[in-house]
Amino acid sequence: MQNNSNIYLSNKLPNMYMRLHGWSVICVKGLDKKKYLNNQFTIDMNLIDKHDYKIGAHCNINGKVWTSFFIVKYNDCYLYIVRSSICKKHLYELKKYSLFSKVDIFEDNNFHLFGLCGRNLDIILKNFFSISFNKCISVIKRDYFIFLKINQPINRFLIIVHENQVKKFLTVMKYAAALSTSTQWLALDIEACFPIIDKKISGRFILQSLDLKKWNAIDFNKGCYYGQEVLCKYENKRINTFTVCSLISNDSLFNPNIGESVEYLDNESGDKYHVGIVLSWVYIYSKRILLQIRIKKNFLKKKNVFFIQSNPFVKFTLFTR
């Protein structure tokens, strides 16, 4: 099939596959791998089984998120996916306390990441890979392929492929779907309000204020882990006033800046309010910008019009599917 470089919203998405540049695969091996990660990550590692994956986070001692991730158990190791821009910093922080543990943590370049999205994906997987998902299974492993089913904002698949099978995978996929870019996958993450934590955002915000609780990325009942005390106090006091949402522009193209201020102008009083910051953005076909922002919940109204600091002449509204 032909390449398609246009980036679409999920309701207009044709069948597409893409190599996921911008994401990295981390491998964790060793006898102490589960115990070590359980003491570092916000999820209970004991709940990961062969049919499921978990979304979790790695925080600093103050409960601020270094990175979020998708993690799966594979043979004798754990594999998980993080944004490449924070991979080096994350590994440095994660490995700080590994000296006396039997654990090996490293970026694994033997695996490549792909995304598959669009309509009739179950038919594609059945016809080309002889696999099918049901409601109880979110992970299927076949030889050197790992398929993770994600159901937001639509059903789509994150596929981890060993380098020995990349050529075979690409040969199969060119008959099944059009080739797109990793920006399309990023657009779907933004639309799903899954927080994009890149280098400029890493280590700045507490887990709940990035809406990661909504993704079951934290377990309040397991043993100690980094940031737990702060996160539990924050949860018990119910003081979180932030969430993650998507904004969209109309007929405007320019380059927003990650981390820049999002503002709201009250037309009645003339007062301007800082309401959030930009986490990520993409261009949507045609001539629209889809923003992901961390926003104060009390400004989350459909009728509100927002601006960003670098271009106050372009209007953004709340994106809803």
Number of C-alpha atoms within 10 A of each C-alpha: 11 10 14 13 14 14 22 18 15 20 11 10 15 15 16 25 29 23 19 21 15 15 18 21 23 20 20 21 17 15 13 16 20 17 15 21 19 19 17 22 25 30 25 22 23 10 9 15 13 14 14 17 21 21 19 24 23 27 28 20 15 16 25 23 26 26 26 26 20 17 23 23 20 14 10 11 16 20 24 23 22 22 20 17 16 20 21 14 14 21 15 10 14 19 15 8 11 14 9 7 13 13 18 16 18 15 18 15 12 10 21 21 22 22 21 26 23 19 18 11 19 15 14 19 17 12 12 13 13 11 15 14 15 6 5 8 14 18 21 17 16 11 8 13 19 19 22 24 19 15 11 14 17 16 16 23 23 22 23 23 22 19 16 12 15 18 12 11 17 16 11 13 19 15 12 19 21 19 20 22 20 20 22 26 25 19 23 21 17 25 23 19 24 22 23 23 23 22 19 12 20 19 20 15 17 21 26 24 21 25 20 22 15 12 13 13 22 22 16 14 9 15 12 14 21 19 21 24 15 15 21 15 11 17 14 9 8 10 11 16 11 19 21 26 25 24 22 22 22 14 13 15 15 12 11 17 15 18 16 15 18 21 20 19 15 13 9 6 7 8 9 11 14 16 20 22 23 23 24 24 23 21 22 20 14 13 12 17 22 23 27 28 28 25 23 18 16 10 16 16 10 10 9 14 19 23 21 21 15 14 11 12 10 17 18 25 20 18 15 10 8
